[in-house]
């Protein structure tokens, strides 16, 4: 239990370090995706795919549940 708490504290303390490291020069993502406005399209496509997978998994779980009840 103590080990898990220690790992969680270290992970939470390490999160702000990443944001400070990213404050340098803009990378390829800022130069290409943000500048041209394509990042919105990418985010929407990823969200649609994740939503589709989630709905599919829920429907599949219901079907399997029905099959288990029948047997």
C-alpha positions as CSV (number, residue, x, y, z in Angstrom):
1,X,0.0,0.0,0.0
2,X,2.8,2.4,0.9
3,X,4.6,1.6,-2.4
4,X,1.5,2.4,-4.4
5,X,1.1,5.7,-2.6
6,X,4.7,6.6,-3.1
7,X,4.5,5.8,-6.8
8,X,1.4,7.9,-7.1
9,X,3.0,10.9,-5.4
10,X,6.1,10.6,-7.6
11,X,4.0,10.5,-10.7
12,X,1.9,13.5,-9.7
13,X,5.1,15.5,-8.9
14,X,6.6,14.5,-12.3
15,X,3.6,15.8,-14.3
16,X,4.5,19.6,-14.0
17,X,8.1,18.8,-15.1
18,X,6.8,17.8,-18.5
19,X,4.9,21.0,-19.0
20,X,8.0,23.1,-18.2
21,X,10.0,21.1,-20.7
22,X,7.5,21.7,-23.5
23,X,7.8,25.5,-23.2
24,X,10.7,25.7,-25.7
25,X,10.6,26.2,-29.5
26,X,7.5,25.1,-31.3
27,X,7.6,21.6,-32.7
28,X,6.3,20.1,-35.9
29,X,2.8,19.8,-34.4
30,X,2.4,23.5,-33.8
31,X,3.9,24.3,-37.1
32,X,1.7,22.0,-39.2
33,X,-1.5,21.0,-37.5
34,X,-2.3,24.0,-35.4
35,X,-1.2,26.6,-38.0
36,X,-3.4,25.1,-40.8
37,X,-6.3,24.2,-38.5
38,X,-6.1,20.5,-39.2
39,X,-5.8,19.6,-35.6
40,X,-9.6,20.0,-35.1
41,X,-10.2,17.4,-37.8
42,X,-7.7,15.0,-36.3
43,X,-9.3,15.4,-32.9
44,X,-12.8,14.8,-34.3
45,X,-11.7,11.7,-36.2
46,X,-10.0,10.2,-33.1
47,X,-13.0,11.0,-31.0
48,X,-15.4,9.4,-33.6
49,X,-13.2,6.3,-33.7
50,X,-13.1,6.0,-29.9
51,X,-16.8,6.5,-29.7
52,X,-17.5,3.9,-32.3
53,X,-15.3,1.4,-30.5
54,X,-17.0,2.1,-27.2
55,X,-20.5,1.7,-28.6
56,X,-19.4,-1.5,-30.4
57,X,-18.0,-2.9,-27.1
58,X,-21.1,-2.1,-25.2
59,X,-23.3,-3.8,-27.8
60,X,-21.1,-6.8,-28.0
61,X,-21.2,-7.1,-24.2
62,X,-25.0,-7.1,-24.2
63,X,-25.1,-9.8,-26.9
64,X,-22.7,-12.0,-25.0
65,X,-24.7,-11.4,-21.8
66,X,-27.9,-12.5,-23.6
67,X,-26.2,-15.7,-24.9
68,X,-24.9,-16.5,-21.4
69,X,-28.4,-16.2,-20.0
70,X,-29.9,-18.5,-22.6
71,X,-27.5,-21.4,-21.7
